[in-house]
Structures are given as structure tokens and as C-alpha cells.
């Protein structure tokens, strides 16, 4: 079941969570934060990463790696149904957009140039994530 809220409800929720200023534009309007500016790009604490909008668990810190791309990158989602994928043809490119399965928040994109065991690189916006230490 997908969580639906009005634009104003999402804005209020994100403000209450002290989300990054770009969080609404990223999660609800599919914007992208500038590379090397997100709070989780160079973050290596043990724990899990959750959707900033609905709290769904998306990634474990053990699957995070330094892709050198300027955004937090993971090779495996927390579960098979944590993230939904959509075809994205914006900006003259064909990519695979990733969204939260529960609330459809835009997270980033997934590419097939990641490390083992999956060969995937989930390239996420820090503004779409919330970290829970273990």
C-alpha cells in the first residue's frame, strides 16, 4: 500500500524531521542534490539508511561503498521490495530511477557498474535518506 500525502503534508513532515532544505525537491519532485554536498556521502557509521519521508528501511551500512561519484552508493537494497524502479528519460538520458516502495519518494538512480555481489550501484541523494545508528 502506497502512502499518499498532499504537497503541504510532505513539506510539514520533512520540516518536522529537520530534513535537509532540498529534501522536498529531491523526494517529491525528483531533483538531485549537488555531488559531494550530501551529509551521507562520506558517512561510514554502522547502522541503516531509511526513507526520510516514511521511515522505510532502504539500505544497511554494510552495503555502502565509495563509488567516488559524490553521492552515497550502495550495492544491495535492504530487501527485495524496499525500492521500486522506474524508467527515467529526463535530461536526454535513459536511466533507472529508484523510489521508495512505500511512499514513492525519489531516492536516486541505480546503475550496473557497482561491485560484487550484485554489480549494482544504488546512487542515492543524502536528502532522501535518514540514518539510524546500530
DOFI-238804 format. One record per residue (C-alpha): x, z, y; chain. Coordinates in nm, 2 decimals, padded with zeros to 4 digits. Each point is the difference from the previous one (the first is absolute). Layout:
c1	c3	c2	chain
X	Z	Y	A
...
***
This chain:
c1	c3	c2	chain
00.00	00.00	00.00	A
00.15	-00.11	00.33	A
00.00	00.24	00.29	A
-00.17	-00.15	00.31	A
00.02	00.14	00.36	A
-00.06	-00.13	00.34	A
00.30	-00.10	00.22	A
-00.06	00.32	00.21	A
-00.01	00.22	-00.32	A
00.33	-00.14	-00.11	A
00.16	00.06	00.34	A
-00.13	00.36	00.01	A
00.13	00.06	-00.36	A
00.34	-00.14	00.07	A
00.03	00.20	00.33	A
-00.09	00.32	-00.19	A
00.28	-00.07	-00.25	A
00.25	-00.06	00.28	A
00.06	-00.35	-00.13	A
00.26	-00.22	00.17	A
-00.14	-00.18	00.31	A
00.00	-00.33	-00.18	A
-00.19	00.13	-00.31	A
-00.34	-00.13	00.10	A
00.14	-00.35	00.08	A
00.20	-00.01	-00.33	A
-00.26	00.14	-00.24	A
-00.33	-00.14	00.15	A
00.12	-00.32	00.17	A
00.29	-00.10	-00.23	A
00.27	00.03	00.26	A
00.36	00.06	-00.09	A
00.23	00.27	00.15	A
00.34	-00.12	00.12	A
00.28	00.02	-00.26	A
00.22	00.31	-00.01	A
-00.25	00.20	00.22	A
-00.22	00.17	-00.26	A
00.05	00.36	-00.09	A
00.02	-00.06	-00.37	A
00.24	-00.30	00.01	A
00.31	00.23	-00.05	A
-00.19	00.29	-00.16	A
00.13	00.12	-00.35	A
-00.18	00.33	-00.06	A
-00.15	00.06	-00.34	A
-00.38	-00.03	-00.01	A
-00.28	-00.26	00.02	A
-00.13	-00.24	00.26	A
-00.37	-00.02	00.07	A
-00.23	-00.21	00.20	A
-00.02	00.13	00.36	A
-00.37	-00.09	00.02	A
-00.15	00.14	-00.32	A
00.28	00.20	-00.17	A
00.01	-00.21	-00.32	A
00.34	00.03	-00.17	A
00.18	-00.33	00.02	A
00.37	00.06	-00.10	A
00.24	00.26	-00.14	A
00.32	00.05	00.18	A
00.19	-00.08	-00.32	A
-00.10	-00.36	00.04	A
00.12	-00.04	00.36	A
00.32	-00.20	00.06	A
00.20	-00.13	00.29	A
-00.09	-00.37	00.03	A
00.18	-00.03	00.33	A
-00.31	-00.17	00.15	A
-00.09	00.27	00.25	A
-00.31	00.13	-00.17	A
-00.05	00.25	-00.28	A
00.02	-00.18	-00.33	A
-00.12	00.10	-00.35	A
00.03	-00.18	-00.34	A
-00.31	00.15	-00.16	A
-00.34	00.12	00.12	A
-00.12	00.35	-00.10	A
-00.26	-00.14	-00.23	A
-00.13	-00.34	-00.10	A
-00.31	00.03	00.22	A
00.16	00.17	00.30	A
00.06	-00.32	00.19	A
-00.20	-00.32	00.03	A
00.16	-00.34	00.08	A
-00.14	-00.28	00.22	A
00.13	-00.34	00.08	A
00.14	00.00	00.36	A
00.05	-00.34	00.18	A
00.06	00.15	00.35	A
00.29	-00.10	00.22	A
00.06	-00.33	-00.18	A
00.11	00.17	-00.33	A
-00.16	00.07	-00.34	A
00.05	00.36	-00.10	A
-00.17	00.27	-00.20	A
-00.16	00.27	00.22	A
-00.03	00.35	-00.15	A
-00.29	00.22	00.09	A
-00.11	00.34	-00.11	A
-00.25	-00.04	-00.28	A
-00.22	00.29	00.12	A
-00.03	-00.08	00.38	A
00.15	-00.35	00.04	A
00.26	00.12	00.25	A
00.27	-00.26	00.05	A
00.32	00.13	-00.14	A
00.24	-00.29	00.01	A
00.10	-00.28	-00.25	A
00.14	-00.03	-00.34	A
00.29	-00.24	-00.09	A
00.16	-00.10	-00.33	A
00.35	00.08	00.10	A
00.02	00.37	-00.09	A
00.21	00.19	-00.25	A
-00.08	00.08	-00.37	A
-00.21	00.11	-00.16	A
-00.27	-00.21	00.18	A
00.19	-00.25	00.21	A
-00.24	00.08	00.28	A
00.06	00.12	00.35	A
-00.30	00.17	00.16	A
00.10	-00.03	00.36	A
-00.22	00.26	00.18	A
-00.06	00.10	00.36	A
00.09	00.37	00.06	A
-00.30	00.02	00.23	A
-00.23	-00.06	-00.30	A
00.16	00.29	-00.21	A
-00.02	00.38	-00.01	A
00.27	00.19	-00.19	A
-00.07	00.30	-00.22	A
00.32	00.18	-00.11	A
00.03	00.12	-00.36	A
***
